[in-house]
Amino acid sequence: MIQPVDVGAVAGGTLQGYSNQILTSVNDHDVHLSVMDGPYFWHLHPDSDETFLVIEGVLTIDFDDGSVDLLSGQLLTVPAGMRHRTRPHGARSVNLTVEKTDATTVRCEAPRGWPGSS
């Protein structure tokens, strides 16, 4: 029998640090639950768009030309090939992330002018 996923219970199991786990798959995409209390590294996905839906907290997505803050209940899609970094704005964020199954993640340098750039 098909069973529901209790997103709150799964998120509650990660009290600090970073967690990214696949909750389910839909056609050729995976739905991840990401819980974070610090920034993820700069990266891009050359073969997949990436959609973020904030469940708890505020998620900041940094781009080459600035940042976008997503509040709980807000959704944003980052097009394939666009360099970005995610980070919680505050102590923690909980997000659903949708991307193609086995999407390639390419680690990138920080854009010029961002902390950590060369």
C-alpha positions in Angstrom: 0.0 0.0 0.0 1.2 3.5 -0.7 2.1 5.4 2.5 2.3 9.2 3.0 5.6 10.9 3.9 5.5 13.1 7.1 7.8 15.9 5.9 7.7 17.6 9.4 8.8 14.4 11.1 11.7 13.9 8.6 12.8 17.5 9.0 12.6 17.2 12.8 15.2 14.4 12.6 17.8 17.0 11.5 18.3 19.4 14.3 21.6 20.9 13.1 23.9 20.6 10.2 22.9 19.8 6.6 20.7 17.0 5.4 19.5 16.3 1.8 17.4 13.2 1.3 15.1 12.0 -1.5 11.6 11.7 -0.2 10.0 10.4 -3.5 10.4 10.3 -7.2 7.9 11.6 -9.8 8.5 10.5 -13.4 12.1 11.4 -14.1 12.5 13.9 -11.1 13.3 13.5 -7.4 11.8 15.5 -4.6 14.4 16.1 -1.9 14.0 17.4 1.6 16.9 19.8 2.4 17.5 21.0 6.0 20.4 23.4 6.5 21.9 25.7 9.1 24.7 27.0 7.0 25.5 27.8 3.3 25.8 25.2 0.6 28.7 25.6 -1.9 28.4 27.5 -5.1 27.3 25.2 -7.9 25.2 24.7 -11.1 23.3 21.9 -12.7 24.0 21.8 -16.4 21.3 19.2 -17.1 18.4 20.1 -14.8 16.4 23.1 -13.6 16.1 23.1 -9.8 12.9 24.2 -8.0 12.9 25.2 -4.3 9.8 25.3 -2.1 10.4 26.7 1.4 8.6 24.7 4.2 10.2 26.4 7.3 12.4 29.5 7.8 13.8 31.7 5.0 16.0 30.4 2.2 18.4 32.8 0.5 19.5 31.9 -3.0 22.6 33.7 -4.1 23.2 34.4 -7.8 26.0 36.1 -9.7 24.1 39.4 -9.6 22.4 39.3 -6.2 20.2 37.3 -3.9 16.6 36.3 -3.5 15.0 35.5 -0.1 12.2 32.9 -0.2 9.8 32.9 2.7 7.9 29.8 3.9 5.4 28.8 1.2 7.3 30.5 -1.6 8.7 28.7 -4.6 11.5 29.6 -7.1 13.0 27.7 -10.1 16.7 28.1 -10.9 17.2 27.4 -14.7 19.7 24.7 -15.7 23.2 26.1 -16.0 22.8 29.0 -13.6 25.4 29.3 -10.9 23.9 29.6 -7.4 24.3 29.0 -3.7 21.6 28.3 -1.1 21.8 29.3 2.6 19.4 29.8 5.4 18.5 33.4 6.3 18.5 32.8 10.0 19.2 29.7 12.1 17.7 27.1 9.7 15.7 26.5 6.6 13.7 23.4 5.5 13.0 23.2 1.8 11.6 20.8 -0.8 13.9 20.7 -3.9 12.9 19.2 -7.2 15.4 18.2 -9.9 16.0 15.5 -12.5 17.0 12.2 -11.1 20.8 11.9 -11.1 21.2 15.6 -12.0 24.8 16.6 -12.3 26.1 19.0 -9.7 29.1 21.1 -10.7 31.0 22.8 -7.9 31.9 26.4 -8.9 34.1 29.3 -7.7 32.2 32.1 -6.0 31.4 34.9 -8.4 33.7 37.9 -8.4 32.9 40.3 -5.5 31.4 37.6 -3.3 33.2 36.5 -0.1 35.4 33.5 -1.0 35.9 34.6 -4.6 39.4 34.8 -6.0 
